[in-house]
Amino acid sequence: MPINRILNTLLISILFISCHKRQEIKYTDPLIVDSILNNFKLTDEAVKSENHFIKLNEQLSLLNLSPEDQYKVYKYKESKCQNILFDFKCGSAYADSMLYIAKNNELKYESDKLFHAYMTKAATLYGLERYDESYTNFAIAQYIADTVSSPFIKSKYLFKMGMACYSEEEYLDAARLFVETNTKYNQTNIVNDYSKEYFNQEALANAGLAYTMADMADSGLYFYKKALDYIELKKTKYPHKTNDWEEARSVILGNMASLFKRNNNIDSAEYYFRQSIAISKLIGRNIKDRQYNQIKLADLLLDKKNTSEAKVLLDEVERSKQIEHIINKDDSLELAKRYTEICSRYQMETKNYNKAYTLLKQQQALEEQQKKHAQKRLLNNMENGIDNAGHENRILLLEKNNQIKAQRTTILLLLCLICLTGIGVTFHFLRRRIKDIKHLRIQNTEIISSSNLLQQELEQKNKRDRANYLALLENTDDCLWSLDKDYNILAFNKIYKEHMLALSGKTPVIGEKDLLTFISPEFFKTILEGYKIAFSGESFTAIEKGLGKAGEAPDVAMKFNPIKNENGDVIGITCSRKDMTEYFNLIDSLKKNTLQLESIAWAQSHVLRGPLTTIIGIANVLYDSNEHLEPEVKQELITGMKQKLLELDNVVKTIVSMTHP
């Protein structure tokens, strides 16, 4: 920035101070100043030319500007230096002039202008990386916001703090501050003030952007739509500012498209990118933002394999020639890098690998330029800070001549009072904190002691439960064991151990594979089937005969049950194997006894009863007719009875032999 611009600024300030008697001076109509500035605002691209401020000064030099208008001009110049030229040193000089005018003149909404001047000064110092001084000016602005009863000033402060948090990538804090900005603004009841109503739109849009960067898509989309509704409501109110509102709408639609792209909603992202680009083309403004959106849309179309339309968009970016005309070197390099990156991707998609390789090398070179430029900018900012010190000294002399030093002393005293109050509050807080820490330490000791006792009780309970569990395992003649889903042994009893030792010659170990898996497939067939069924969640029971070592043929019953967790998932199985030989021998013995009893019963009911019935009949005849029977008949009956008794004796002997085989 040429030194003559700063000198011109100081000269205008000094001339203005020398004739500062408002009641004796007839100032230029403010509408004329507004008209001149509006004409320059409509051609912001001209700011990038060297003679922009010279032309502006030529038009203003013939006017007798009031302090209000003078402040307005400096505000305009500072905004262009900071936001378009990115010349923070020059912006800081204009911010000093804004501070001087706001402090030494009875301006309308004085506190508002003073607050804005301090915030502007803080922002330019932050751009120069003079963070301590920047913080001091932010603190003064905060004091003004806290002490002045204007909700709009407080909303402006919250907005600036939100921007600072966003720059530091504290997106949730930034979003909260932007939402509070909107809330505080709604308390102002401001009407018919375009700049302030446009500011509210910025707060809503930035809240959406901050929530988007914090990966809270629903909240981001909510505030984007709220900002769009606000724009639709206000743009008819200011028809001469239609392009400004449409430019804001274009930016919001582009941000919404980026939000949908982050969330893989490709169709919605493509729709909103196209809307944003169309609006930007229609109003002929915001070319840089349009180029970014065209590059993003081309990237999205490449995802959809639409290479032809992606090529059209990339050609539009190339034809616009804006990459070379952006004043801010960082933006120029960033846009060029993104453009080169998507072009290389396009060449890869179209299988033009040599061109893609060349573009990738260009992209790498641009990244190196970014790093070098960042280092150079840091050195330039240090030099700018040194040059700006001389300008600040001249401003301080003007402040002394107009008793600004007394006001600064008052502010410093207030700051000291605030600091002392803060120290007292901090000391009180620390005392309470120390007491709380001591109390917490005592509580922590008690909790640890209780926890240790509880842990000991739990360990003892676990030991008792394990002892009881092992006692249950050993208090049976059955072979018991359990497995996890990988067939590793979880537990077993002594019978299982002896059985495995006898079968495999190895001793089972908890945590290792089940030894049954190493035995012959024929032996393992039924057990494997039981394992599979139990691991599927069903119980399984099987009875087999003839298993065991050579020479033995024990009958065994096996049972497999699943072990399930609280969600019903199978995490293991329990298995049991019981020797059923004695049981089956007892069953066979019972079957034989049953057959014997059935034979005895049959003999009793049929064989024994025949001779017995005959004997009873002969006995009855002899008893009833003994005197009337002839001796031959009687002798024949007695002989028959004797024969039947012999038969009966043989039947009894047969039955006795059946019970004693």
Secondary structure, DSSP 8 states (H G I E B T S, - for coil): --HHHHHHHHHHHHHHHHT--GGG-----HHHHHHHHHHHHTTGGGGGSTTHHHHHHHHHHTS---HHHHHHHHHHHHHHIIIII--HHHHHHHHHHHHHHHHHS--TTHHHHHHHHHHHHHHHHHHTT-HHHHHHHHHHHHHHHHHS--HHHHHHHHHHHHHHHHHTT-HHHHHHHHHHHHHHHHTT---S-HHHHHHHHHHHHHHHHHHHHTT-HHHHHHHHHHHHHHHHHHHTT-GGGHHHHHHHHHHHHHHHHHHHHHTT-HHHHHHHHHHHHHHHHHHT--HHHHHHHHHHHHHHHHHTT-HHHHHHHHHHHHHHT-TTT-SSHHHHHHHHHHHHHHHHHHHHHTT-HHHHHHHHHHHHHHHHHHHHHHHHHHHHHHHHHHHHHHHHHHHHHHHHHTTHHHHHHHHHHHHHHHHHHHHHHHHHHHHHHHHHHHHHHHHHHHHHHHHHHHHHHHHHHHHHHHHHHHHHHHSSSSEEEEEETTSBEEEE-HHHHHHHHHHHSS---TTSB-GGGGS-HHHHHHHHHHHHHHHTT--EEEEEES-SSTT---EEEEEEEEEE-TTS-EEEEEEEEEE-HHHHHHHHHHHHHHHHHHHHHHIIIIITHHHHHHHHHHHHHHHHHTTTS-HHHHHHHHHHHHHHHHHHHHHHHHHHHHH--
